[in-house]
Amino acid sequence: MAEAERGGPVGPPRAGSRPAVTLAALWLLAGLLAVRQAAAVLRLPPERRLTDLATWVGEHGVLRTHGSLHGSLYESGRFTGTPLAGLVLRPLTDAAEHSLGVVWTLGTLSLVVAVALLAARVFPGSGRVRGGTAPVAVILTVLSLPVRNTFTLGQTSILPVLLVLLGCCAPRIADRRSGWTAGGLVGLAAALQPAVLLFAPLLWLTGRRRAAIVTGATFAVPTALAWTALPDDSWTYWVHHIAGAGLGERPDGLANQSLHGLLLRLGLRGPLELGLYGLLAAVVVTVGLRRAARYARDGQPLLATALTGCVTVAVAPTAWQHQQLWILFAVAGRVGRRRADRLAWPVLVVLVMTLTSTVLVAPNPVLGPVGQHAPLLAALAAACAVPFLFRSSALWDRPVPTPVAGPQRGRFRWVPLLRFFKRALNRPNLLLELMLIRVGYWAYSYIRAQAPDSRALAESHGRQILAVEEFLRLDVEHRVNHFVAGVGWLADGMDYYYGTFHFLVPMLLLGYLYWRRPATYRWARTGLALATLVALAGFWLYPLAPPRLMPGLGFIDTANGPQDLAHPEFGALTELSNQYAAMPSLHIGWSLWCGVVIAVVGPRTWVRWLGMLYPLMTFTVIVGTANHYVLDAVGGAAVVAAGFGVQYVLTGPGRGALAHGGIPGARKGDEGGVAAERAPVRVVG
């Protein structure tokens, strides 16, 4: 199963494959995140720290091991471990609770780091990427939701993962063809987490039959000993609750990311649910284990282990968050013909394993369930559907390269061009773009909402803006606002425009560029992202009350109606966004960005003029609805200029991108369309 069995090279990452400074920075970040995670747990009050571990300890500090038919270990319904796990934890005492919390947390941290380092050791990669694999693995593992959940609850789910990785992936252990050590490790993991028994068929399918038999025996012997020592608790766990199903939280809750939990949430109950669950589980086990065996024989032990772990997540009666770490290891699989596609799957897995459902997908009735079931969907996709490459594929190390624009001189010699990034000319991966747009917009909304919102400071800045405008004779907001408010159809139209076009037009324009002019899309979306980032700094540094929230000045809020300006919360408005994030105006910023892009790509002169008319219309709307000052519009224009300016410095002139509808010389519909004009092009392999 392991690479060692095939005689292929699986060694530690090459330390010299990355600059020493980069490696040092990665290791420093990994250490800081690990320490922060441990400190976050230890800073919690005792009643909120290691909450699951606390349920295993009795009133006098001694683990409860005797009771009725239902077993004292499980009488609270919160303890979800096997009787063997309870027996091992018998020595815990209440007197040692504080020191136990420290030791337990540091011990869990050590196990997490060991898991990450072992996974990094067998991670497939070329010499260029192997050097930084270990610190990156530690960073991603510590940041993952399963690990963070394990730290907080005090669960033991990391130990079975480590035991399985040692038995299935560690070269020295896996190379011992007798199978005693590997089978013993996997069997012990199964005794602590029964779903891990599915690794025994994997060992059998990959020719390690002795290891598979030893796995079963090692599982059976400790389980039998625990049954002898704790008969009531064993009966409760194995028979009454069918291997722990029903223990812990409600099995139909969103925390249970398994097929069983999904069917229960769909309203199925009784024999129908059990029959459908059994059928689906059989299909997933058959398809998933066969795929895992093929990748194991191909010399990808980590991917094979990850796929089998994903199968356990999907088919186990309960798959709580702290048991889902297997999904993270699926980043080991390589997917895609183009180099531009290689990051899509790893980024998707990392986002699913590190971000909550509301961050991944907007919480609405249509897409909300997708985010809520993202771990289960990722596990099913990895186990049964994603076409991971085999090492024998010609694309394994040689994906279709990415064409990039060659170096070009800047128009302004006094501007230093850093050229940190090569300007790619092909169409980026759509899934990756959508994920980054969603996460980027969530980050924008979060930072905007967290920006300082002191009412007194925001109103004082509003008076400053009005004073400057009065000095410059630009204070037209009051007259325009009252004129608009006096014309009903005009006010309604502007309110609709303000709430709709701000998002609709940029998204439609991005979609058009992505489909018809991929290289220009990259140039345009990067400039938009940088402009928005600069605007966020403005929200933090200069909180500003818009005209409609300035008391005593007589502005009319045409969209939300009269506001109680004597109350600092302004009702439900504050639940939507920070009301004092007015400078700069991103309505103007985004609309001006649209105008610039349309002026660049518009096929006709009248289209270009129409594009430039859009920000002027937006300016009229933001002033007429009393949402912004004139100087806010100036700030919006400034951030757009800054965004394109920063991009110019980082990537160089955009002439190569703007001159191409896609890849130079490509056929129509092939990798982005037909080149409109040839420019110096290089291919990054």
Disulfide bonds with the S-S distance in Angstrom:
none
